[in-house]
Amino acid sequence: MISLERKSYIGDFKIFWDGERMIINEIEYPNRLVEAIINNKLVIFAGAGVSMGKPTNLPSFKALSKQISQLTTESKRENEPDEQYLGRVKNLGHDVHQKVCNTLNESNLQPNKYHDILIGLFNEGKIRIVTTNYDLMFEKALEQKGRETKVYSYPALPYGNEFKGIIHLHGEVNDSSNIVLTDSDFGKSYMYYGNVTSFLRALFESEYVVLFVGYSYNDIVMKYFTRALPDLSGEKRYIFSNEEQVEENKSLGLTPIIYKKDDYDQLYNSLARLSSLVIRDDYKWNLRIIDIAGEIPNKLNDEFNYEVKEIFNNIHYTNKFFSLIKDKDWAEYLFDMGYFDDVFMKNELDDFSYKKIEWLSKNIIKEELELFIKFCYEKNFVLNKILQNEIASCICDFKDEFDKIKILMNLIDFKDIHFIHLKDLLRICYEHTPKLDFLASKIISTSLEFDFKKDSYISQDRLKIKFNYDNYEINTLWEQYSLFDNKYYINILNDISNRIHSLERFVEIGISADNFIFSSFYKDEKEYINEHDIFMFILAKLLLGMEDDQKNYWFKKYISSKISILVRSSLFVLRQISDMSNNEKLNVLSDENIKILDIEFKEELFMLYMDIFPKLTDNDKKIFLNNLMKEEKLNENFTDESYFYQKYNLLVWLDRFDQNNKDIEKYKNEVLNKYSYFKPRENPQKSIGPITTSWGDGPLPYSESEIIDNLEELFCELLYYSGDGFNTAERYTLINTLEDICVAKTEFRDRLVDLLIIKGEFENDLWKSVINSLKKSDISENELIEVFEKIFIQPLIRINSLEFSSVIYSNLKSRDNVSDNLADYLFEKIKLLWPHSTSFENDTIDYFNKALNSSKGNIALSMIHLIDISTKNKDKRILENRFKSFLEKMINEETYNDALVVILGNASFFYSLDRSWCEDNILVNYNSDDKKLLNIAWNGFIYQSYLYPEFAIIMEPKFHNAIKNITTFCDKDLRKEILKRYISLMVNISTDPINDYVSNIFTKETLDEVIKIFYFELSRYIESLDKTVRNEIFDKWILQFISNRTRSLPVLLTDPEKNLILKLLLEFPDRIDSLNEIFIRLDDSFRVDQDTLNYLFYIIEITKDNSDMINRILLIITNQMKRNTKEMISGYIQTGIRDLYEKIKNNGTDTENLERNMKFLNIN
């Protein structure tokens, strides 16, 4: 921060700035106010004092009241408030409103410098002035400067939280009937719900910062402001005040900015200087940046410091600035002023930081390394990750400058370096071997580091090992490092063991963590599938590559460890130690209480035994085998069977390397006598149980032909068969297999039915095979009825209602022709089945899909087909009474059921058969207050009904109601489908879409998702039209719709919707001349979505017809990019814009303005 004593003198003014406030000509401006001016978030409230200066010379409200008294000869009473006096005079028959307007509307009236200075606080197109003055001096001042803005006047006020222009809060002189003048006028406009109060409340609750100018504490308007808005906060509300009125203004909730009493030149000249400092367009800033970059930086000049700060508040200015400065003076200035602080911290960086790092790399790290080291020293060598990666990139550019390479290598933490850079750094190390071998070893240690992450797939109290680099990256770095000498292998291993030791910490506090138990030192390279595998491979290479004395050190250090992987590494090394005898190695295991079949170290032990056992004396072999057979289970988790299986496989393993050993053969036979089904494993040394599990299903114990030929013999087995899913198939596989046989062989089906009935097995699930086969069997109607007569009995109906309903539905749906006989027969079965039917219990799927998976839903679907078949067979479009009666029974069940979604959803079908019945029983539910019933009805509608013209007219009001209450529908897809059909109605049957439809969609409660769907579906519809019809619909209502939306009618326009409008406009390239006002309104500050850019870059086809439209839209987009002063434009976006520009330019489009924007944005 700059010392308060330091001042710089610019012209006649003393300028002071310390980052918290700016003092100009002894007037102190809070930083929040200054930032609001810069960021176009300022609103000026201009009172009578602004228009009282020369040459305007208009009176204050009090003086105006006095002039009226002279004109009317009506005297003002003592202590009578001015507005009350004017109200009394009006009530006496005087047209005080017109008299006031006549007084203030002289033709030669001119604005004063105060008007000009206040206008100067706003960038072009960003004016926000609210005035309680009736005069038009602000408008005249703007006109004289060749500037334009929107003007609003009471009572037609805009939204207070989103407006631009001049607001005459109390009306203006050209509309005398609407000026707020008398006590009655003030009372009406400042009521709680009055126009003025509503505007002010929205404004004061918004993000804007308000500055009151030309008001004093005693002004009448301040009294009304306070009454209307008692909760005014001084945090964002400022007022110019002399010292005498400071406390009074604070009591109004305003923060005073103090100036000398009656010294208006001090106030306005200070404001003018503030404006000249902070309000500059891009052209002026570009010129000033060039000047600043050419100067010697001066920390003692507050105005200079302020301007540099503003450069670093705009990414485009920052980019320009860094392209011009190069020397170390600027580096030291920026460092001392704190502009590089962010790159020397472990925090997330923004686009400004990236530009700083890029500049430091190019101009300081490469050219002034000593200065950069000084910076690092002063920041305690804390470097941001991005800066470290840039340093790594610089190292590769130094080639043979070893001293610089070594210095920079020691500045970075390899854990923060990207794999690509690590690879390059290893190459650099190898080029300078052995000098940089130690650093190379640290790189490899880094590549093998891992962290512990909570494993949400298993439980909340288990940690999973997560490597910092992936399989390919670790392997690639190791291949490079394998070229180095093994001198530092032990260092790498110690780094690894330190990390592994953190496992012990978790074990001690009772948290389970991965411990490499399923990772192998001996896995074939072809089997590497994850980081664990490559880690173990490299760990093995490091262990094997150590010197002999280091192997001894490692073995002794970790053989007693509590951590499994370290013990395993010790056993792995034990095989390689040559100065220990085989018996000594076995004794070590015994001393460390490691059992022969210790499953935790199985693979390492088996491999050790492979080396040791063949070389033992015959007596030692006998002792070893005897100990093996006597060894008891490790713990109670092992069964006798599983532990003997482990012993059996160790015997098989030893037999491979010591053939003809009779003791091994003897013990193997002993085990097999007890467990004759044991089979030797192909890889007994692997750490895996006696049964290898896998995903999928095992085989059935008998083939289809065996089942067919021996059904009677196998029947009892089939009744109670249960497979494990691994060695043998699960039961559902048997059920499916039997179903397939029943479909292919009706004779088999009949045999199975007879057996089930004879044995009385009515509750066995083999019945599902029989019943479900009737869905697929190509059998005649008579045969179907014959089978039904045999099996459609209790308790089968009760137990298998879903299967029976599914068979009925399938046959009605799939048969080309259904006779009245079969239809009537199945209708009777449906009525019998209904009392036993059920709904689908799972609520995770939508209502219609639940119906497809339940007996009630299938019965309802069957009824639709039955009714349709009946009408076609009889050639009459009627709904028979017998069907009505049953349908009403289904609808009127006390509880919700899955039939409802089918029956209610077929509204269009039933309306075509019987309008009156449909309206009374079906359509009434589309206006239900029961939210669940409403969701059920509409869910069924979108799947099953269609909007033919006559029915569409009936449904239109129901759609209006659904859209007004769209949030009632829980499912996003359902909302989307309802809205799609609503748009179809809007464009096909409505004569006034804006009033009839749009007003229902665009409300304060409307979800953003609904707005997005609306534009998407509208665009899809428009795309389906030819050019002529497209333009007709545009002229009919779309132009007015877009115009309304860009004026925030009927609700506030949001940034996402502006993006949607841009995409919609691309559908109307022929109407670009009609869109000028819309483009002006759209070309306001908003964030361009990535979707909008992608649509332009990849979706839209550039033609000669739409090039002008794309040019105009690109101009809006690049304007937004210019206004976005915080983010760089990515290379991908620059390329996309450049490609579009070239295409439209080649099509003959005038791109001069677009080129100007592109030049400013460095898109070239």
Residue, then its C-alpha position, 0 to 999 in steps of 0.5 A: m500500500i502507498s503511504l498516505e503522505r505521498k501525493s502526486y500533482i496532476g494539473d491543479f488537482k492532488i490525486f491520491w490512490d491506495g487501492e481502498r479509496m481515491i482522493i481527488n481535490e480533497i474529495e474521497y471516493p470509496n473504491r466500491l464507487v470507483e469500481a461501480i463507475i468502471n464496471n458500468k454498475l453506477v446509477i446517478f440520482a440527480g436532484a434539483g441542485v444539478s439544474m440550478g447551475k449556470p446557464t440552466n439556472l432552474p429553481s429548486f422545488k421550494a423556489l418553484s413553489k414560490q414562483i407558483s404562489q406569485l402566478t396564482t396569488e394564493s399565499k403559502r401558509e406558515n410551515e406548509p410543505d411545498e407539495q401540500y401547498l401546491g396540492r391545495v392550490k390545485n384543489l382551488g382550481h389552478d392548473v399548477h402542473q401546467k404552470v410548472c411545466n411552462t416555467l421549466n420549458e423555455s425554448n432557449l434553456q441550456p444544460n450546464k457543465y454539471h449535466d455534462i460531467l455526470i453524463g461523462l461518468f458513463n460509457e457509451g450506451k451505459i447511461r443510468i441516470v434517475t432524476t427527480n427533475y422535470d427538465l430535459m437538460f440531460e437529454k439536451a446535453l446528450e444530443q449536443k454530444g451526439r449521444e443517444t439513450k432510452v428515456y423513461s418517464y413516470p408513470a411508465l417506468p422500467y424494471g429497476n433492477e435492469f435498465k439503461g437510460i434516463i428515468h424521469l422519476h417524477g415525470e417530465v415537462n412535456d407531459s404535465s398531466n403526469i408530473v409528480l408535484t402535489d401531495s396527492d401525486f407523491g402519495k399515489s406514486y410512493m404508495y407501497y405498490g406505487n410505480v415509483t416505490s416498485f422501481l426504487r425497491a427493485l433498484f436498491e435491491s439490485e447490484y447497482v451502486v447509487l450516487f445521489v447528486g444535487y440533493s440536500y437532507n431537507d429536500i422533499v424527495m429525500k423524505y419520500f425516499t425514506r418513507a418508501l424505502p426505510d431499509l435503505s442500506g448505506e453500503k451501496r448508497y452514497i450522497f455528496s454532502n457538506e460537513e453540516q449534513v453528514e449525520e442527517n444523511k447517515s440517518l437516511g442510510l446513505t454514506p456521505i462523500i464530503y465536499k466544502k459547503d457551497d463549493y460546487d466547483q470543487l465537487y464537479n471538477s473533482l468528478a470530472r477528473l475522476s471521469s477522465l481517469v476511469i472512463r475511457d473507451d478501448y481506443k483511448w486505453n490502447l493509446r494510453i497503454i502504449d504511453i505507459a509501456g514506454e515510461i519508466p515505472n514509478k511507484l510514487n505516482d498514484e495516478f500512474n499506479y491507478e492506471v496500471k491497476e486498471i490495465f490489470n483489470n482488463i484481460h485485453y488491456t493486459n494482453k496488449f500491455f505485456s506485448l509492449i513491455k520487456d525490461k527488468d524495470w517493469a518486472e521489478y515494478l510489477f513484483d513490488m506492487g504485488y501483481f505477481d503475488d498470485v503466481f507465487m501461491k498454491n492457488e487456482l489461477d485466472d487468465f490474468s495469471y496465465k498471461k503473467i506467467e507467459w510474460l515472466s517465462k519469455n522475458i525474465i526466466k529466460e533473460e534475467l534468471e538472477l532476478f527471477i531467483k530473487f523473486c523466488y527467494e522473496k516469496n519463500f520459493v513457493l511457486n504456483k503449479i502452472l508457473q512450475n510447469e512453465i519453468a519445466s518448459c523453459i528448461c528444455d530451451f536451455k539445451d547445453e546451459f547446465d548451470k541454468i538447468k540445474i538451478l531451475m530443476n531445483l526450483i520445481d516440485f516434480k509432483d506438480i509437473h505434468f507428465i509431458h514435461l516430466k518426460d522432457l526433464l528425464r531426457i534432459c537429466y540423461e543428457h547430463t548424466p551422471k550430474l543430474d541422476f539424483l534429480a532423475s531418481k526424484i522424478i521416478s519417485t514422483s511418478l510412483e506416488f499415490d494418494f488415498k481416496k475414499d472408495s464410495y463403491i465399497s463403503q465409507d470407511r475404506l480408502k482406495i489407492k489412487f496413483n497420480y499418473d496413469n499406467y501409460e505415463i508411469n511405464t513411459l517414464w520408467e522406460q526412460y529411467s531404466l537407461f540410468d545407472n542403479k545408484y539411486y534405486i535405494n533412494i527411490l525405494n525408500d521414497i516408496s516405502n515412506r509413502i506405503h508407511s502411511l498405510e499403517r497410520f490408517v490401520e492404527i485408526g481403524i480405517s481399511a485401505d488398499n494394500f496391494i494384496f491382489s498385486s503381483f511381483y510376478k505378473d506377466e507383462k501382457e497382464y498389466i491392466n492398471e497402475h497397481d500392476i505397473f507399480m509392482f513391476i517397477l518395484a520388482k525391477l528396483l528391488l532386483g536392481m539393488e546392490d547385494d548389500q542394499k538387498n540385505y538391508w532391505f530384507k532385514k528392515y522390512i521382514s518384520s513390518k506390519i505392512s503386508i506389501l513391505v513384508r512381501s517385498s522383503l520375501f521377494v528380495l530374500r530369493q535373491i540373497s546369496d549369502m544365506s543358506n536355504n535352511e537359514k531362509l526357512n528359519v527366518l520365516s519360522d522366526e518371523n512367525i510366517k506360516i508355510l501357507d500364509i495366504e497373505f504372502k502366498e505368491e512370494l512364499f511359493m516362489l521361494y519354495m520353488d527355489i529352496f525345496p528341491k535343494l533341501t536334503d531328503n530329511d529336511k524335505k520330509i520335515f518341511l512336508n510334515n510341517l505343512m500337513k500338520e499346519e493348522k488353519l490360519n484363522e476361522n475364516f478358512t474351512d477345513e476344505s479350503y485349507f486342505y485345498q491350499k495344501y493340495n496345490l502347494l504339493v502340486w507346485l512342489d511336485r513340478f520342481d521335485q518330481n518323483n518325490k514319493d512323500i509329495e505323492k503320498y500326501k497328495n493322495e491323502v488329501l484326495n482320499k478325503y476330497s476326491y473332487f479336488k483338481p490341481r490349479e494351472n497356477p497354484q502359486k497365484s493369490i486366488g481361492p479354490i474357485t475362480t469366480s467370473w462375471g456371467d452364468g455357468p452351464l446347466p448340468y444337463s443339455e436341452s436334449e437330455i431335458i426333453d428325452n428325460l423330463e419325467e426322470l429329471f422332473c424332481e431335480l428341475l423342481y428344486y434346482s438351484g445353481d450358484g451362477f459360477n460353476t452352474a447356471e442360476r435358476y432363471t437360466l433353467i426357467n428361460t431354457l424350459e420356456d424356449i423348449c415349450v415354444a419349440k415343442t408343444e408336446f413337451r409343454d403339454r408333458l410339463v403341464d401334466l406333470l406339474i398338475i399331477k404332482g400338485e406343484f401349483e406354486n412352483d416357478l416352472w409354471k412361468s416357463v409354460i405360461n410365458s411360452l404362450k407369448k411366442s408360440d405360433i399356435s391357433e386360437n383354438e389351441l390357445i383357448e384349449v391350453f388356457e382352459k387347462i392352466f387358467i386356474q387357481p392358484l396359478i391366476r393369483i401367483n402368475s397374474l403378470e405372466f397371464s396378463s402379458v400373454i393376453y396382451s401379447n396375443l391381442k397385439s401380435r395376431d394379424n386377426v383376432s376373432d370375436n370368439l377369441a376376443d370375447y373369451l380373453f375379455e372374460k379371462i381379463k375380468l377374472l384376472w383383474p382382482h388378482s392383478t398388481s401394480f409395479e412396485n419400483d418407483t424408479i421408472d416412469y408411469f408408462n414403463k411401470a405399466l408395461n411391467s405390471s399385470k394391471g398395466n398389461i390388462a389395460l393395454s389388452m383392453i385398448h386392443l380388445i376395444d379396437i379389435s371389436t370396433k374393427n370387427k363390427d365396423k362401428r366406431i362405438l364404445e360398447n357398454r360392457f367395456k365402459s363398465f369394466l373401464e370405469k371399474m379399473i379407473n375408480e379403484e380406491t388406490y392408484n394403479d398402473a392401468l390408469v396411465v394406459i386408460l387415461g393416456n388413450a384419451s384421443f382413442f376414447y374421444s374418437l369412440d365416445r366423446s361424452w364418456c371420454e369427457d366425463n371419465i377421462l378428460v376430467n382427470y387432466n384438470s385434477d387437483d390430485k398431482k399424482l393423478l395429473n402426472i399419471a394422465w399426462n405421462g400416458f398421454i405423451y406415449q399414446s394419444y395424438l392431436y388430430p384437429e378436432f381433439a386438439i381444440i378440446m385439449e387446448p385449454k388443458f394444455h394451457n393449464a398444464i403449462k401454467n403449472i409445469t412444475t407440477f410434473c416431476d419428470k423432466d422428460l415429461r415436461k419436455e414432451i408436454l411442451k413439445r406438443y404445446i408448441s405444436l398446438m401453438v403453431n398449428i391452431s393458434t391465431d394469436p400465439i403471443n397472447d394465447y401461448v407465450s404468456n403461459i410459458f414465460t412467467k416468473e416461475t418458469l424454469d430455465e429448462v422449460i425456456k430452453i426446451f421451448y426454443f429448441e422445439l420451436s427451432r426444430y419446427i421452423e427448420s421443417l418449413d420451407k423458406t416461404v412459410r418460414n418467413e410468413i410465420f416470422d412476420k405473423w408473430i415471431l418478430q413480435f415475440i423476439s422484440n417483446r423478449t428483448r424488451s423483457l416482456p412479459v418477464l425479465l430476459t436472462d443471459p442464457e435466453k439471449n443465447l437461445i434467441l441468437k440461435l433462433l435468429l439464424e433460422f431467418p436470414d432473409r429478415i435481417d433488415s427487420l432485426n436492427e432494434i432487436f440486435i441493438r437490444l441484444d448487444d448488451s453485456f451478457r455471457v456467450d454460452q459454449d453451446t452458442l459458439n459450438y452451434l456456429f462453429y460446427i452445426i450451422e451451414i454457412t451460405k451466401d444467404n445467411s452470411d450477413m446474419i452470421n456476421r451480425i451475430l458474430l459482431i454481437i458475440t465479439n462485442q461481448m468478448k470485448r466486454n468480458t475483461k476477465e477471461m482470455i479467448s481460447g485458441y479454439i474459439q479464436t480459430g472458430i471465429r476466424d474460420l467463420y469470418e473467412k467464410i462470410k467474407n468470401n461470400g461478399t459480406d461487409t465485415e469491417n466492424l467484425e474485423r475491428n473487433m477481431k483486431f482488438l481481440n488479437i484474433n488474426 
